[in-house]
Amino acid sequence: MARADIVHLTLNSIRYLTKENVPIAIGLISKLVFTAEKSRDFAKQFVDGSGLATVAKFKLLARDNPPSLIVDTLSLIS
């Protein structure tokens, strides 16, 4: 999966998701970065794929977002 650029592709797909489905994509990325065998590769994909810009663009840390989305986002950027 690390070779498939799954994190980068998931980040790019967020723009096509409804607001209700964005937590699913961020949850997937968070799980890959923190639990996968190749977590370093996935973390690099997050950074290289403009993950921080995605967080800002879609306001993933906004107060009105679900707590799980905020926690996953904070985990990714910490």
MARDOLUM-713879 format. One line per 3 residues: their letters; for each residue z, y, x of N, C-alpha, C, O. Coordinates in Angstrom, 2 decimals. Each point is the difference from the previous one (the first is absolute). Layout:
BEGIN
A) Z:Y:X:Z:Y:X:Z:Y:X:Z:Y:X | ...
***
This chain:
BEGIN
MAR) 0.00:-1.20:0.81:0.00:1.20:-0.81:0.00:1.26:0.86:-0.56:1.03:-0.40 | 1.18:-1.10:1.56:0.04:1.19:0.85:-1.39:0.40:0.44:-0.30:1.18:0.14 | -0.55:-2.14:0.08:-1.37:0.30:0.42:-0.83:0.58:-1.13:-1.01:0.67:0.25
ADI) 1.40:-0.91:-1.47:-0.77:0.47:-1.15:0.30:1.45:-0.35:-0.57:0.54:-0.95 | 1.43:0.10:1.71:0.37:1.40:-0.28:0.53:0.17:-1.42:-0.32:0.98:-0.67 | 1.14:-1.93:0.23:0.49:0.00:-1.37:0.78:1.26:-0.33:-0.10:0.52:-1.12
VHL) 0.87:-0.01:2.06:0.78:1.21:-0.26:-0.92:1.19:-0.19:0.16:0.78:-0.94 | -1.12:-0.64:1.82:-0.95:1.11:-0.09:-0.78:-0.07:-1.32:-0.19:1.02:-0.67 | -0.27:-2.19:0.30:-0.74:-0.17:-1.25:0.88:0.30:-1.22:-0.46:0.59:-0.98
TLN) 1.71:-1.00:1.06:0.92:0.27:-1.11:0.27:1.50:-0.12:0.03:0.54:-1.11 | 0.16:0.13:2.24:0.19:1.45:-0.03:-1.20:0.69:-0.64:0.16:0.92:-0.80 | -1.35:-1.36:1.15:-1.21:0.60:-0.56:-0.15:-0.28:-1.49:-0.61:0.79:-0.72
SIR) 1.15:-1.91:0.26:-0.15:-0.35:-1.42:0.96:0.76:-0.91:-0.20:0.03:-1.21 | 1.23:0.60:1.78:1.00:0.68:-0.82:-0.63:1.08:-0.87:0.45:0.22:-1.13 | -1.47:0.43:1.61:-0.62:1.07:-0.79:-0.63:-0.51:-1.29:-0.24:0.78:-0.92
YLT) -0.02:-2.07:0.84:-0.62:-0.58:-1.20:1.03:-0.59:-0.97:-0.36:-0.44:-1.09 | 1.61:0.42:1.49:1.05:-0.60:-0.81:0.59:0.99:-0.99:-0.01:1.21:0.23 | 0.52:-1.73:-1.31:0.76:0.85:-0.91:1.36:0.25:0.63:0.43:-0.76:0.87
KEN) 0.23:1.80:-1.30:1.31:0.35:0.56:0.98:-1.16:-0.14:0.86:-0.19:0.86 | -0.97:-0.58:-1.92:0.89:-1.13:-0.23:-0.21:-1.14:0.99:0.91:-0.80:0.22 | -2.11:0.71:0.37:-0.31:-1.10:0.91:0.16:0.35:1.47:-0.05:-0.89:0.85
VPI) 0.24:2.15:-0.53:0.18:0.40:1.40:1.20:-0.70:0.64:-0.10:-0.39:1.16 | 1.23:0.22:-1.86:1.12:-0.70:0.64:-0.33:-1.42:0.45:0.58:-0.50:0.97 | -1.50:-0.15:-1.65:-0.39:-1.35:0.41:-0.68:0.04:1.37:0.31:-0.82:0.87
AIG) -1.21:1.76:-0.67:-0.70:0.12:1.28:0.95:0.37:1.12:-0.06:-0.57:1.09 | 0.94:1.53:-1.34:0.96:0.42:1.03:0.99:-1.12:0.29:0.40:-0.20:1.15 | 0.00:-0.53:-2.17:0.89:-1.15:0.19:-0.63:-1.06:0.88:0.66:-0.57:0.86
LIS) -1.95:0.32:-1.07:-0.72:-0.97:0.83:-0.02:0.46:1.46:0.30:-0.78:0.90 | -0.65:2.03:-0.69:-0.04:0.52:1.37:1.38:-0.09:0.63:0.13:-0.42:1.15 | 0.89:0.81:-1.87:1.37:-0.05:0.52:0.39:-1.42:0.39:0.59:-0.21:1.06
KLV) -0.91:-0.74:-1.89:0.34:-1.40:0.30:-0.76:-0.50:1.23:0.56:-0.71:0.83 | -1.81:1.08:-0.71:-0.78:-0.41:1.17:0.57:0.60:1.29:0.12:-0.68:1.01 | 0.24:1.94:-1.08:0.50:0.68:1.20:1.36:-0.55:0.42:0.29:-0.07:1.20
FTA) 0.54:-0.30:-2.15:1.37:-0.38:0.35:0.29:-1.48:-0.01:1.05:-0.40:0.51 | -1.90:-0.43:-1.05:0.33:-1.42:-0.06:-1.06:-0.92:0.59:0.27:-1.18:0.22 | -1.41:1.66:0.03:-1.09:-0.85:0.49:0.14:-0.29:1.49:0.61:0.76:0.75
EKS) -1.18:-1.87:-0.37:0.01:-0.41:1.41:-0.68:1.04:0.88:0.43:0.24:1.13 | -1.47:0.36:-1.62:-0.76:1.01:0.75:0.38:1.41:-0.45:-0.87:0.86:-0.14 | 2.14:-0.62:-0.10:0.43:1.28:-0.56:-0.39:1.19:0.86:-0.29:1.08:-0.53
RDF) 0.27:-1.24:1.83:-0.41:1.11:0.87:-1.45:0.40:-0.27:-0.34:1.18:-0.01 | -0.51:-2.17:-0.20:-1.41:0.28:-0.31:-0.12:0.74:-1.33:-0.81:0.92:-0.14 | 1.61:-1.34:-0.84:-0.05:0.65:-1.30:0.54:1.42:0.07:-0.54:0.90:-0.65
AKQ) 1.58:-0.69:1.43:0.54:1.36:0.16:-1.04:0.90:0.67:-0.15:1.16:-0.38 | -0.56:-1.70:1.36:-1.05:0.78:0.66:-1.11:0.35:-0.99:-0.54:1.11:0.04 | 0.19:-2.04:-0.90:-1.02:0.27:-1.02:0.46:1.11:-0.94:-0.81:0.83:-0.42
FVD) 2.10:-0.81:0.09:0.53:1.05:-0.87:-0.17:1.36:0.66:-0.43:0.96:-0.65 | 0.77:-0.87:1.91:-0.12:1.27:0.72:-1.47:0.37:0.19:-0.39:1.13:-0.28 | -0.41:-2.08:0.75:-1.42:0.27:0.25:-0.77:0.30:-1.29:-1.00:0.71:0.02
GSG) 1.48:-1.25:-1.13:-0.68:0.20:-1.28:0.48:1.23:-0.75:-0.22:0.12:-1.21 | 0.87:0.79:1.92:0.50:1.24:-0.59:1.02:-0.26:-1.11:-0.03:0.63:-1.05 | 0.92:-1.56:1.31:1.03:-0.33:-0.96:0.88:1.19:-0.36:0.37:0.16:-1.16
LAT) -0.04:0.66:2.14:0.84:1.17:-0.29:-0.74:1.00:-0.87:0.60:0.63:-0.87 | -1.88:-0.49:1.09:-0.80:0.90:-0.84:-0.05:-0.52:-1.44:0.01:0.78:-0.95 | -0.08:-2.08:0.80:0.00:-0.60:-1.33:1.33:0.26:-0.71:0.02:0.32:-1.19
VAK) 1.07:-0.44:1.93:1.33:0.28:-0.56:0.05:1.43:-0.51:0.49:0.25:-1.10 | -0.99:0.68:1.88:0.01:1.41:-0.41:-0.97:0.27:-1.14:0.35:0.67:-0.97 | -1.56:-1.18:1.09:-1.04:0.28:-1.00:0.38:-0.46:-1.40:-0.23:0.69:-0.99
FKL) 0.83:-1.87:0.91:0.34:-0.57:-1.30:1.47:0.22:-0.37:0.50:-0.55:-0.98 | 0.17:1.38:1.77:1.40:0.39:-0.28:0.86:-1.22:-0.30:0.68:-0.07:-1.02 | -0.71:-0.89:1.94:0.70:-1.26:-0.21:1.51:0.14:0.07:0.73:-0.91:-0.41
LAR) -0.24:2.03:0.92:1.44:0.22:0.07:0.51:0.94:-1.10:1.14:0.46:0.06 | -1.96:-0.19:-1.04:0.40:0.89:-1.10:1.14:-0.63:-0.80:0.06:-1.22:-0.16 | 0.82:2.06:-0.33:1.19:-0.46:-0.74:-0.34:-0.81:-1.24:0.77:-0.87:-0.40
DNP) -1.91:1.14:-0.22:-0.33:-0.71:-1.24:-0.66:-1.36:0.23:-0.36:-0.68:-0.96 | 0.20:0.28:2.21:-0.55:-1.33:0.30:1.09:-1.06:-0.17:1.19:0.31:0.09 | -1.61:-1.55:-0.32:0.98:-1.08:-0.12:0.80:-0.15:1.31:-0.54:0.18:1.09
PSL) 1.82:-0.52:-1.21:0.83:-0.16:1.21:-0.58:-0.99:1.01:0.11:0.21:1.20 | -0.71:-1.29:-1.69:-0.57:-0.99:0.93:-1.12:0.60:0.84:-0.13:-0.32:1.18 | -0.68:1.19:-1.77:-1.08:0.67:0.74:0.59:0.93:1.06:-0.49:0.04:1.13
IVD) 1.51:0.69:-1.48:0.62:0.92:0.95:0.62:-0.77:1.16:-0.14:0.39:1.16 | 0.83:-1.49:-1.46:0.63:-0.80:1.05:-1.06:-0.61:0.93:0.14:0.05:1.22 | -1.19:-0.62:-1.80:-1.07:-0.60:0.83:-0.66:1.06:0.87:-0.30:-0.25:1.16
TLS) 0.06:1.43:-1.73:-0.63:1.09:0.74:0.90:0.46:1.14:-0.46:0.19:1.12 | 1.73:-0.01:-1.41:0.95:0.41:1.05:0.07:-1.04:1.11:0.10:0.34:1.18 | -0.14:-1.60:-1.55:0.01:-1.06:1.01:-1.22:0.08:0.91:0.09:-0.20:1.21
LIS) -1.23:0.50:-1.81:-1.23:0.08:0.78:0.00:1.17:0.97:-0.51:-0.12:1.11 | 1.06:1.24:-1.52:-0.09:1.18:0.86:1.19:0.15:0.94:0.03:0.93:0.81 | 0.94:-1.82:-0.92:1.17:0.09:0.89:-0.20:-0.77:1.29:0.89:-0.03:0.85
***
